[in-house]
Amino acid sequence: MGAGREQPSAAILRTEDLTIRFGGLTALNGVNFEVRQGEIRAIIGPNGAGKSTFFNCLTGVLRPSSGHILLNGGDITGLSPDRISQKGIARSYQITNILPNATALENARIAAQSRRHSWSLLTHYRAYRDIIEKAEAVLEAVGLASKRDELAANLSHGEQRNLEIGVALATEPRLLCLDEPTAGMSAAETRDTMELVDRIAKDLTILIVEHDMRVVMELAHRITVLHYGEILAEGTPAEIQQNSRVLEVYLKT
C-alpha cells in the first residue's frame, strides 16, 4: 500500500525541540520531527513512549513546555484546538469521538459546516446545500453513503471508526492525525480501514499512531519510533524492521 508510493519532498509539518513536562516527568524531550506533503507517517513505540502526548501537542490539547510546531512554515505552537483545526489539522481519537444520537449524515454535516459558514440562528442548515453535498461526498468516500440516515450509535464498531475519519475529512484538513484507527476491529474491518486510509492519502498527509505492526508496515512510507519521549529511530518500514535498537526496545523479534 503506502510504502510503495513515491514520497513528495515538501515538508508540511515540522517540530523543533518540542518538549513537554508534567512536573518532574519529561513526556517529550527535544523532539525534532518532519513529515512531508502527501506522506503516510506512522508513529510507533512502547506504552508511555509519548505518542499520545505528541498528538495532543500537535492538535492543541496540550501546550508544549518549550519548542515549536510549524505547519506549512507557520508557527502554530500553543494555539487552541479549534484554531489548529482551522489551520488544517484534523484528528481521530482512540475512543470514537462522534455524536451517537445524530445520524451519519448529521455528524458529517456538522463538521463540514464548521468550515463553510458562520453559524446563524436565522438560517436552517438545510439551506446550505453545499454543506449537505460535502457531507454526502464524505460519507461516500468512507463507504457509508448507504448508512447516511442511520444513527451513529447503531453503526458497527468499524463503521463508527470510519465515520470518525469522515468527520475529520469534512473539515478539509491538510494533515490528518489518526490515533489507533483499527483498534478493536475484526480482521476484515481492519483491512477495509487500511484500504480507506491508503485511498484518502492520495489527497492528504497522514500521521498514524498504531499498535498493529502489519497495518504500520503495509501503510507507512516512513516510521518514527518514540521511546521515553525521544525519537529512537526513523526510516522506511524495511529499515525499521532491521534496526537493532528498535528490535531490542519495541519489536522484540
Secondary structure, DSSP 8 states (H G I E B T S, - for coil): -GGGS-----EEEEEEEEEEEETTEEEEEEEEEEEETT-EEEEE-STTSSHHHHHHHHTTSS--SEEEEEETTEE-TT--HHHHHHHTEEE--SS--S-TTSBHHHHHHHHHHHHH----TTS-GGG-HHHHHHHHHHHHHTT-GGGTTSBGGGS-HHHHHHHHHHHHHHT--SEEEEESTTTT--HHHHHHHHHHHHHHGGGSEEEEE-S-HHHHHHH-SEEEEEETTEEEEEE-HHHHHT-HHHIIIII--
